[in-house]
């Protein structure tokens, strides 16, 4: 398998400072060399236009059109510098020559984007305002995109004029992390007995044989990934190795699924006719509870 290593290089030429973030691989030395040779021939000229001023122009246009201001992003600044370098030096306006598209420049500089747009103005001279390099049409459509929240700006002032690159982007929506279920049988058992005591009945005493049934039934529900309406309860009790438990006790089963806390489970049981008996039924003496991934099985007996 062939490995490709990405590196980032900032080129600064003392004969005339022109900075661009250039991406290259171990197969891309020619690209870097040609860019460097061309940049050495460029000469900086005095200009009052700065990155800050470009962003001010962009944001003023958006405010005038009832859109939100864009925030400067260091990652997008680097992406804009990279794109400006390949546009100016290689006439690579779409990234097809060097492979460095706006999307790729944004991604490799660590910005997890949902949407990306770019605007540029080349060889601008005289009094530079937004209209001098944004001519409407597609550029205006990009500027007016409501989803954009961040921007990066690159400005290069040289003998040919002022070169501008602006990259606008919105971050990808972060997927909500699934809630971790941290409770199981012991926590639910404790909550059941607490509620029984609050309702004036005895706490249940644990019996291992009832825990065997609760464990089997829980595994059945987990495999089904749903409640079975107690369909598996009687067949489990009728197993040859478990039949003696049914003959010894009068057994009941209580099922639950989908609640995020033991308290929510107990509240749901208490407000459901038929399940309320688990929490208020003084006839029950013994019991056991198994629970996992919001599935719960309570077995009671007397």
TAPE-V297409 format. One record per backbone hydrogen bond with DSSP energy under -1.0 kcal/mol. NH is the residue of the N-H (numbers start at 0). CO is the residue of the C=O. E is the energy in kcal/mol with one decimal. If there is no record, write none. Layout:
# TAPE-V297409
nh = (NH | NH)
co = (CO | CO)
e = (E | E)
This chain:
# TAPE-V297409
nh = (6 | 8 | 10 | 15 | 21 | 23 | 27 | 31 | 32 | 33 | 34 | 35 | 36 | 37 | 38 | 39 | 41 | 53 | 54 | 55 | 56 | 57 | 58 | 59 | 60 | 61 | 62 | 63 | 64 | 65 | 66 | 70 | 72 | 76 | 77 | 78 | 79 | 80 | 81 | 82 | 83 | 84 | 85 | 86 | 87 | 88 | 89 | 90 | 91 | 92 | 98 | 100 | 104 | 105 | 106 | 107 | 109 | 110 | 112 | 113 | 114 | 116 | 118 | 120 | 123 | 131 | 132 | 133 | 138 | 140 | 141 | 142 | 143 | 144 | 148 | 149 | 150 | 151 | 153 | 155 | 157 | 158 | 160 | 161 | 162 | 163 | 164 | 165 | 166 | 167 | 168 | 169 | 171 | 187 | 188 | 189 | 190 | 191 | 192 | 193 | 194 | 195 | 196 | 197 | 198 | 199 | 200 | 204 | 206 | 210 | 211 | 212 | 213 | 214 | 215 | 216 | 217 | 218 | 219 | 220 | 221 | 222 | 223 | 224 | 225 | 230 | 232 | 235 | 236 | 237 | 238 | 241 | 242 | 244 | 245 | 246 | 247 | 248 | 251 | 253 | 255 | 264 | 265 | 266 | 267 | 268 | 269 | 270 | 271 | 274 | 275 | 277 | 278 | 279 | 280 | 284 | 285 | 286 | 287 | 289 | 291 | 294 | 295 | 296 | 297 | 298 | 299 | 300 | 301)
co = (23 | 21 | 19 | 12 | 8 | 6 | 24 | 27 | 28 | 29 | 30 | 31 | 32 | 33 | 34 | 35 | 38 | 49 | 50 | 51 | 52 | 53 | 54 | 55 | 56 | 57 | 58 | 59 | 60 | 62 | 61 | 148 | 150 | 72 | 73 | 74 | 75 | 76 | 77 | 78 | 79 | 80 | 81 | 82 | 83 | 84 | 85 | 86 | 85 | 90 | 94 | 98 | 100 | 101 | 102 | 103 | 106 | 105 | 110 | 169 | 169 | 167 | 165 | 163 | 161 | 128 | 129 | 129 | 135 | 136 | 137 | 138 | 139 | 141 | 168 | 168 | 70 | 166 | 164 | 162 | 160 | 42 | 157 | 123 | 155 | 120 | 153 | 118 | 151 | 116 | 149 | 114 | 111 | 183 | 184 | 185 | 186 | 187 | 188 | 189 | 190 | 191 | 192 | 193 | 194 | 196 | 195 | 284 | 286 | 206 | 207 | 208 | 209 | 210 | 211 | 212 | 213 | 214 | 215 | 216 | 217 | 218 | 219 | 220 | 220 | 227 | 229 | 231 | 232 | 233 | 235 | 238 | 238 | 241 | 241 | 242 | 243 | 244 | 299 | 297 | 295 | 260 | 261 | 262 | 263 | 264 | 265 | 266 | 268 | 271 | 271 | 274 | 275 | 275 | 276 | 300 | 300 | 204 | 298 | 296 | 294 | 291 | 255 | 289 | 253 | 287 | 251 | 285 | 249)
e = (-1.3 | -1.8 | -1.4 | -1.2 | -2.5 | -1.1 | -2.1 | -1.4 | -2.5 | -2.5 | -2.0 | -2.5 | -2.6 | -2.0 | -2.4 | -1.9 | -1.3 | -2.1 | -2.4 | -2.1 | -2.2 | -2.3 | -2.8 | -2.4 | -2.0 | -2.0 | -2.7 | -2.5 | -1.1 | -1.8 | -3.1 | -2.6 | -2.4 | -2.4 | -2.0 | -1.8 | -2.7 | -2.3 | -2.2 | -2.4 | -2.6 | -1.9 | -1.6 | -2.1 | -2.7 | -2.3 | -1.4 | -1.2 | -1.7 | -1.3 | -1.1 | -1.3 | -2.5 | -2.3 | -2.4 | -2.7 | -1.8 | -1.8 | -1.3 | -3.4 | -1.2 | -2.7 | -2.8 | -1.9 | -2.4 | -1.2 | -1.4 | -2.0 | -1.3 | -1.8 | -2.2 | -2.4 | -1.7 | -1.5 | -2.1 | -2.3 | -2.5 | -2.3 | -2.5 | -2.5 | -2.8 | -1.7 | -1.8 | -2.5 | -2.9 | -3.2 | -2.4 | -3.2 | -2.6 | -3.1 | -2.1 | -1.9 | -2.8 | -1.9 | -2.9 | -2.2 | -1.9 | -2.4 | -2.2 | -2.0 | -2.2 | -2.3 | -2.2 | -2.0 | -1.7 | -1.6 | -2.6 | -2.5 | -1.1 | -1.5 | -1.7 | -1.3 | -2.3 | -2.5 | -2.1 | -2.6 | -2.2 | -2.1 | -1.8 | -2.0 | -2.6 | -2.1 | -1.9 | -2.2 | -1.3 | -1.5 | -1.3 | -1.5 | -2.0 | -1.9 | -1.4 | -1.6 | -1.6 | -1.5 | -1.0 | -1.6 | -1.3 | -2.1 | -2.6 | -2.4 | -1.7 | -1.8 | -2.5 | -2.5 | -2.0 | -2.5 | -2.6 | -1.3 | -1.6 | -1.8 | -1.7 | -1.8 | -1.5 | -1.4 | -2.5 | -2.4 | -2.3 | -2.3 | -2.0 | -2.4 | -2.3 | -2.3 | -2.4 | -2.9 | -2.9 | -3.0 | -2.2 | -2.2 | -1.2)
